[in-house]
Amino acid sequence: MTAVTSTETMTLGQVVEEFTGGTMPVRFTAYDGSTAGPDEAPYGLDLKTPRGAAYLATAPSDLGLARAYVAGDLDPVGVHPGDPYDLLVELKNMHFEPPTPARALTLIKALGLRGIVPPEPPPQESLPRWRRIAEGMRHNLRRDAAAIHHHYDVSNRFYERVLGPSMTYTCAVYPIPRASLEEAQENKYRLIFDKLGLSAGYRLLDIGCGWGGMVRYAAARGVRVLGVTLSAQQAQWAQQRIREEGLEDLAEVRHADYRSVTETGFDAVSSIGLTEHIGVRNYPAYFGFIRDRLREGGMLLNHCITRPHNRRQETGAFIDRYVFPDGELTGSGRIISDAQDSGLEVLHTENLRPHYALTLAAWCRNLVENWDDCVAEVGEGTARVWGLYMAGSRLGFELGDVQLHHVLAAKTCRHSSAEIPLRPWWED
């Protein structure tokens, strides 16, 4: 890498080389005709506009890259925008050098004053008000509803194309690596059904029920099920499917916050992909709510994305603003501790991390195969958000940066005669 003094005007390719310390692993091309990175690299990035350069220059970490990518100002090369996984694998070892005053001056000269004024973010970006002012304002009823609306009320037709016939937007459980996505999702519901010890005549509460996959699976086997979701589009879709499958006598899906459920005495509660949305500080109230809805001896299966540690860690600007506003993750240890402190007896925990990587790869394949339909339905910017998010998440699960835990617990009492089966009853 040739050093450039602060008195020279740099090309965009030189700026990239300078700010990455020569670690650019992919081919970079820019609208000014300059390049960076190895010529023979199979993957690359094409910076198409001055606005894209301004996004990169004015937003830290992954936010600037995401803004330019979602807006279409930064194009992937060698991969499909619905699945940029291979490109992200190459980029994971790239690092940025801290901008010294001299580097900042060369950047200003390269971009001009207009290039260091932050452009308006793409419309897909969401940043709820008062994000940093009052932590306690997160996860009230109104704000949680807005966050769920942002992510889940995109388009049922779009989700049908990406998720496939099961309309299941949580980690599948693959019986074998080559199983189809539908087989793996069916297997996931079977596993949860069996872990909860459900059978015909039992009552199940499914909180954060999505499009009703678990609701319909259990009802088809004679279980009486109440599902709740904060997404209006999910509830509408699930209610229609329940009618089509003739399950109205056993299954109900409400468009409501789970905290509004007043019924009690359930034999089991399933929470599949809800805990990520409720806020770590709210775990005691969350598990207390579940405890109060269960009969004595009733079971809980908590299915949740986790971290490999129990320390506080932000989700990152891209995920927070484009994917899961207000989402929070922690380790399985914190989940187990708060469940125990609420009076639930934890019986079993299981890390399904590799299964989520396989699930995300399948969703990306669906997005690529249905790209034109997806773009027509939600626009290319939103489709790009999903491709980037799912491919990046796949890499995160493969590297162990994130995990997926099942925590099985029961409402038991030292003075109770209620019995729970001997482990592992779901493997009989």
C-alpha positions in Angstrom: 0.0 0.0 0.0 1.4 3.4 -1.0 1.2 6.1 1.6 -0.7 9.2 0.7 0.0 12.5 2.4 -2.8 14.7 3.7 -2.1 17.3 1.0 -3.0 15.0 -1.8 -6.4 14.3 -3.2 -7.2 10.6 -2.9 -9.3 8.4 -5.1 -12.0 6.4 -3.4 -10.0 3.2 -4.0 -7.1 4.8 -2.1 -9.4 5.9 0.7 -10.6 2.3 1.1 -7.0 1.0 1.2 -6.0 3.7 3.7 -8.9 3.1 6.0 -8.7 -0.7 5.9 -5.0 -0.8 6.4 -4.6 -2.8 3.2 -6.8 -5.6 4.5 -9.5 -5.3 1.9 -10.1 -9.0 1.0 -12.5 -8.4 -1.9 -12.4 -6.3 -5.1 -13.7 -2.8 -4.6 -14.6 -0.6 -7.5 -16.0 2.9 -7.4 -17.8 5.4 -9.6 -14.6 7.5 -9.9 -13.0 4.6 -11.8 -10.6 3.7 -8.9 -10.3 0.2 -7.3 -8.9 -1.5 -4.2 -8.3 -5.0 -3.1 -7.1 -8.0 -5.0 -7.8 -8.1 -8.7 -8.4 -11.9 -8.7 -11.0 -11.8 -5.9 -14.2 -13.7 -6.8 -16.4 -11.4 -4.8 -16.5 -7.6 -4.5 -18.3 -4.4 -3.8 -19.2 -1.7 -6.4 -19.7 1.8 -5.0 -22.0 3.4 -7.6 -22.8 6.9 -6.3 -21.5 9.8 -4.3 -24.4 9.3 -1.9 -23.1 5.8 -1.2 -19.7 7.2 -0.4 -21.3 9.7 2.0 -23.2 6.9 3.7 -19.9 5.1 4.3 -18.1 8.2 5.5 -20.7 9.4 7.9 -22.0 6.3 9.7 -19.8 4.1 12.0 -19.3 0.4 11.8 -21.9 -1.6 9.8 -24.5 1.2 9.6 -22.9 3.1 6.7 -22.4 -0.1 4.8 -26.0 -1.2 5.4 -27.4 2.2 4.4 -25.4 2.2 1.1 -26.3 -1.4 0.4 -30.0 -1.1 1.2 -30.3 2.1 -0.9 -28.7 0.4 -3.9 -25.6 2.7 -3.8 -23.4 -0.3 -3.0 -23.8 -3.4 -5.0 -22.5 -6.9 -4.3 -20.3 -8.5 -7.0 -20.2 -12.3 -7.4 -23.2 -13.0 -5.1 -26.9 -12.5 -5.3 -28.3 -9.6 -3.1 -30.7 -12.2 -1.7 -27.9 -14.2 -0.3 -24.6 -12.3 0.1 -23.2 -15.0 2.5 -20.0 -15.8 0.5 -19.2 -12.1 0.4 -19.7 -11.6 4.1 -17.5 -14.6 4.8 -14.7 -12.8 3.0 -15.4 -9.4 4.7 -15.4 -10.8 8.3 -11.6 -10.5 8.5 -11.5 -6.9 7.3 -10.8 -4.2 9.9 -10.9 -0.4 9.8 -8.1 1.8 10.9 -9.1 4.6 13.4 -9.5 7.9 11.5 -6.6 10.1 12.5 -6.9 13.9 11.8 -4.7 13.4 8.7 -6.9 10.6 7.4 -10.0 12.7 8.1 -8.5 15.5 6.1 -7.7 13.3 3.1 -11.3 11.9 3.3 -12.8 15.3 3.2 -10.6 16.2 0.2 -11.6 13.0 -1.6 -15.3 13.4 -1.0 -15.7 17.2 -0.8 -17.7 18.9 1.9 -21.0 17.5 0.5 -19.7 14.0 0.9 -19.3 14.3 4.7 -22.9 15.5 5.2 -25.0 12.5 6.3 -27.6 11.8 3.6 -31.2 10.9 4.6 -31.2 7.2 5.6 -33.2 4.7 3.5 -36.9 4.5 4.4 -36.4 1.0 5.7 -34.5 2.4 8.7 -36.3 2.7 12.0 -35.1 4.4 15.1 -37.8 4.8 17.8 -37.7 8.1 19.7 -35.9 8.4 23.0 -33.7 5.4 22.3 -30.9 6.5 24.5 -32.7 8.8 26.9 -34.8 6.5 29.0 -34.1 2.8 29.1 -37.4 2.3 30.9 -39.3 3.6 27.9 -38.5 0.4 26.0 -41.0 -2.4 26.0 -44.1 -0.6 27.0 -47.2 -1.9 25.2 -47.3 0.8 22.5 -43.6 0.7 21.7 -43.5 -3.1 21.6 -46.5 -3.1 19.2 -44.6 -0.6 16.9 -41.4 -2.7 17.0 -43.3 -5.9 16.1 -45.2 -4.0 13.3 -41.9 -2.9 11.8 -40.6 -6.4 11.5 -43.5 -8.7 11.0 -46.1 -6.6 9.2 -44.0 -6.5 6.0 -46.2 -8.6 3.8 -47.7 -12.1 4.3 -47.1 -12.8 0.6 -43.4 -11.8 1.0 -43.1 -14.2 4.1 -44.7 -17.0 2.2 -42.0 -16.7 -0.5 -39.2 -16.6 2.0 -40.4 -19.0 4.8 -42.1 -21.6 2.6 -45.4 -23.4 3.2 -44.9 -23.8 6.9 -44.8 -20.0 7.4 -42.5 -20.6 10.4 -40.1 -17.8 11.2 -38.1 -19.6 13.9 -35.2 -22.0 13.9 -36.0 -25.4 12.4 -34.7 -28.7 13.9 -33.0 -30.8 11.2 -33.4 -34.6 11.7 -30.5 -35.0 9.2 -28.5 -32.2 7.5 -30.1 -32.9 4.1 -33.7 -32.7 5.3 -35.9 -30.2 3.6 -36.9 -27.0 5.4 -40.5 -28.2 5.7 -39.4 -31.5 7.2 -37.1 -29.6 9.7 -39.9 -27.2 10.7 -42.3 -30.1 11.2 -39.7 -31.8 13.3 -39.2 -28.7 15.4 -42.9 -28.6 16.3 -42.9 -32.3 17.0 -40.0 -31.9 19.4 -41.6 -29.0 21.3 -44.9 -30.9 21.4 -43.1 -34.0 22.9 -41.0 -32.0 25.3 -44.1 -30.4 26.7 -45.7 -33.8 27.1 -48.8 -32.7 25.2 -51.7 -35.0 24.3 -55.3 -34.7 23.2 -57.4 -32.8 25.7 -54.5 -30.7 27.1 -54.6 -26.9 27.0 -51.6 -25.0 25.5 -50.9 -21.3 25.5 -48.5 -20.2 22.7 -47.2 -16.7 23.2 -45.7 -14.9 20.3 -47.4 -17.5 18.1 -46.5 -15.9 14.7 -48.5 -17.3 11.8 -49.8 -20.1 14.1 -47.5 -23.0 13.2 -47.4 -24.4 16.7 -51.0 -23.6 17.3 -52.2 -25.6 14.3 -49.7 -28.5 14.9 -51.0 -29.0 18.4 -54.7 -28.5 17.6 -54.4 -31.1 14.8 -53.5 -33.5 17.5 -56.4 -32.7 19.8 -54.9 -30.1 22.0 -56.9 -26.9 22.8 -54.6 -24.0 21.9 -54.7 -20.2 22.4 -52.1 -18.3 20.4 -51.4 -14.6 20.7 -49.3 -12.3 18.5 -48.8 -8.5 18.3 -48.7 -8.7 14.5 -52.1 -8.0 12.9 -51.0 -9.6 9.6 -49.8 -12.7 11.4 -53.1 -13.0 13.3 -55.2 -12.5 10.1 -53.2 -15.2 8.2 -53.3 -17.7 11.1 -57.0 -17.2 11.7 -57.7 -17.9 8.0 -55.5 -21.0 8.0 -57.2 -22.3 11.1 -60.6 -22.0 9.4 -59.3 -23.7 6.2 -57.9 -26.6 8.3 -61.2 -27.0 10.2 -59.5 -26.4 13.6 -61.8 -23.6 14.9 -63.1 -25.8 17.8 -59.6 -26.3 19.2 -57.5 -23.3 18.0 -57.7 -19.6 18.5 -55.2 -16.9 17.5 -55.6 -13.4 19.1 -54.1 -10.2 17.8 -53.0 -9.1 21.3 -50.0 -8.6 23.6 -49.3 -11.8 25.5 -49.6 -9.8 28.8 -53.3 -9.3 28.1 -54.0 -13.0 28.5 -56.0 -13.6 31.7 -56.9 -17.3 31.4 -55.0 -19.7 33.7 -54.6 -23.4 34.3 -52.8 -24.2 31.1 -51.1 -27.6 30.9 -48.2 -26.0 28.9 -46.9 -22.7 27.6 -44.7 -22.5 24.4 -42.7 -19.4 23.7 -41.0 -19.8 20.3 -39.0 -16.7 19.4 -40.7 -14.2 21.7 -38.1 -13.7 24.4 -35.8 -11.8 22.1 -38.4 -9.0 21.9 -39.3 -8.5 25.6 -36.2 -6.9 27.1 -33.8 -8.6 29.5 -34.8 -6.5 32.4 -38.4 -7.7 31.9 -37.5 -11.4 32.2 -38.7 -11.7 35.9 -42.1 -10.3 35.0 -42.2 -12.5 31.8 -41.5 -15.8 33.7 -43.8 -14.7 36.5 -46.6 -14.3 34.0 -45.9 -17.7 32.5 -45.8 -19.3 36.0 -49.2 -17.8 36.8 -50.8 -19.1 33.7 -49.7 -22.7 34.3 -51.4 -25.3 36.4 -49.2 -27.0 39.0 -47.0 -29.5 37.1 -47.5 -27.5 33.9 -44.6 -27.2 31.5 -42.8 -24.3 29.7 -40.7 -24.6 26.5 -38.8 -21.4 25.9 -37.2 -21.2 22.4 -34.9 -18.2 22.1 -31.8 -16.8 20.3 -29.1 -16.4 22.8 -25.5 -15.2 23.2 -22.5 -17.3 24.2 -22.2 -15.2 27.4 -24.5 -13.5 29.9 -23.1 -9.9 29.6 -25.0 -7.0 28.2 -24.3 -6.5 24.5 -26.0 -4.3 22.0 -27.4 -6.0 18.9 -25.6 -3.6 16.5 -26.8 -0.6 14.5 -28.0 -2.6 11.4 -30.1 -5.2 13.4 -31.5 -2.5 15.7 -32.5 -0.1 13.0 -33.4 -2.3 10.1 -34.5 -5.7 11.5 -35.4 -6.0 15.2 -36.0 -2.6 16.9 -35.5 -2.9 20.6 -34.4 -6.5 20.3 -32.2 -7.8 23.1 -30.2 -11.0 23.5 -28.4 -12.6 26.5 -27.0 -16.0 27.4 -29.0 -19.1 28.4 -27.6 -18.7 31.9 -29.5 -15.4 32.5 -32.7 -17.0 31.1 -32.3 -20.1 33.3 -31.6 -18.0 36.4 -34.6 -15.7 35.9 -36.9 -18.7 35.2 -35.7 -20.4 38.4 -36.1 -17.2 40.4 -39.7 -16.9 39.3 -40.4 -20.3 40.8 -40.1 -22.5 37.7 -38.0 -25.7 37.9 -35.6 -25.9 34.9 -35.5 -29.5 33.7 -33.5 -29.4 30.5 -31.6 -27.0 28.2 -30.4 -27.6 24.7 -28.3 -25.5 22.2 -29.6 -25.8 18.6 -27.1 -23.3 17.1 -26.1 -25.4 14.0 -29.8 -25.9 13.1 -30.3 -22.1 12.8 -27.5 -21.8 10.3 -29.1 -24.4 8.2 -32.5 -22.7 8.5 -31.2 -19.3 7.5 -29.4 -20.9 4.5 -32.7 -22.3 3.4 -34.5 -19.0 3.8 -31.9 -17.3 1.7 -32.3 -19.9 -1.0 -36.0 -19.2 -1.0 -35.4 -15.4 -1.3 -33.1 -15.9 -4.2 -35.5 -18.2 -6.0 -38.4 -15.8 -5.5 -36.4 -12.6 -5.8 -38.5 -10.9 -8.5 -41.8 -11.7 -6.7 -40.3 -10.5 -3.4 -39.0 -7.2 -4.9 -42.4 -6.6 -6.6 -44.1 -7.2 -3.2 -41.9 -5.1 -0.8 -39.4 -3.2 -3.0 -35.8 -4.0 -3.6 -34.5 -2.1 -0.5 -36.5 -4.2 1.9 -35.6 -7.4 0.0 -31.9 -6.4 0.4 -32.4 -5.9 4.1 -33.6 -9.4 4.4 -30.9 -10.9 2.3 -28.2 -9.1 4.3 -29.8 -9.9 7.6 -30.3 -13.6 7.0 -26.9 -14.2 5.4 -25.2 -12.3 8.2 -27.1 -14.2 10.8 -26.2 -17.5 9.2 -22.5 -16.6 9.5 -23.1 -15.5 13.1 -24.6 -18.8 14.1 -21.8 -20.7 12.3 -19.2 -18.8 14.1 -20.9 -19.1 17.5 -21.5 -15.4 17.9 -25.2 -16.2 18.5 -26.9 -19.4 19.6 -30.4 -20.9 20.0 -31.5 -22.5 23.2 -34.5 -24.5 24.3 -35.1 -24.2 28.0 -37.7 -26.7 29.4 -39.2 -25.9 32.8 -42.1 -26.9 35.0 -44.2 -25.3 37.6 -43.6 -27.5 40.6 -43.7 -27.1 44.3 -41.9 -28.9 47.1 -45.2 -29.7 48.7 -47.0 -30.8 45.5 -47.8 -34.3 44.5 -47.7 -33.3 40.8 -45.2 -35.5 39.0 -43.2 -34.9 35.9 -42.0 -37.8 33.6 -38.5 -39.1 33.8 -36.1 -37.7 31.3 -35.9 -38.0 28.3 -39.5 -38.7 27.7 -39.6 -36.9 24.3 -37.0 -39.4 22.9 -39.1 -42.6 23.7 
